[in-house]
């Protein structure tokens, strides 16, 4: 049982759903102070500022051998904010942000965030990937992730599908069978 219940990681709930990426408006990447992502998200939610901070369940064992669960940000230190200068100003006033960057390609960011959200929704164990390695671009052709595009990587002898957020050069990977993938020719 987790110490604290899972909190919403997306506000409003339809921020990424069925919205044309081009019409979503400007996006900002907020670098939070160390271990302040969840508090920043809480304050943004209270202020009504649209944001996304992917949260995943982490399982750990206590020294006594008990399973413990917690909900942690997939990308430590990052919160994605959608809005203009006023929303950015609200975020900066929380005193939880160390710096703020404008996203040059909002449509690409929204596309990448939708894919990360789909990975989290499938409830498979995810591994954050900080260093992207060049590999084959693929599309999933069967299973719960059908249609999802990413890059094949290999970790500890396992084939994994890497879904990346190009702007921050980070992503998440999930174990997947070769038989579920098809090559995408560029």
Protein Blocks (a to p, Z undefined) as FASTA:
>chain_A
ZZbdcddfbdcfklmgopafklnopaddddddehilmmmmmmmmmnopacdddddddddd
dfkopacdddddfbghiacdeddfklmmmmmmnopafbdcddfblmlmmmmmmmmmmmmm
nopacdddfbdcdddddddfedjkgoiacddddeehiacdddddfklopacdddddfklp
ccddZZ
